[in-house]
Amino acid sequence: MSTLVVTVPASLDGVRVDKAVALVADVSRSTVNSMIGERRITVDGTAVSSRSAVLHQGQVLSIDAAEERERPGPVPDPSVIFDVVHADADVIVVDKPAGLVVHPATPSSRRWASRWAPTSTVRASCTGSTAGPRA
């Protein structure tokens, strides 16, 4: 089993368990609620019973995140082409195609951000490298 163990930092002092776990484990708050029901989240060794419990600095938060970590991530679609308007060491500005969703609000969105070309392809095209398609 994969368990995340975090000593609650000052930045999470006073934050609800559901918000903190969603942030730390990169899962939705509804997933956190399910994890609480399955007793997969503990604070100082005691199973969390309420998503609204408040964390305090120094507490030890343990999250059994085995199932959530095994989810496959989005796969880039290299067929989506866009122009690089500007690139320097700090920022890349692209002309995004109309209708391409950058951060979909619902799973039913038809065109996900994962359809963007891989970052390495974007960087290569910005530096003039011929490796990979123009992004």
Buried (B, 14 or more C-beta within 10 A) or exposed (E): EEEBEBEBEEEBBEBBBBBBBBBBBEBEEEBBBEBBEEEBBBBEEEEBEEBEBBBEEEBEBBBBBEBBEEEEEEEBEBEBEBEBEEBEEEEBEBEBEEEEBEEEEEEEEEBBBEBBBBEEBBBBBBEEEEEBEEB
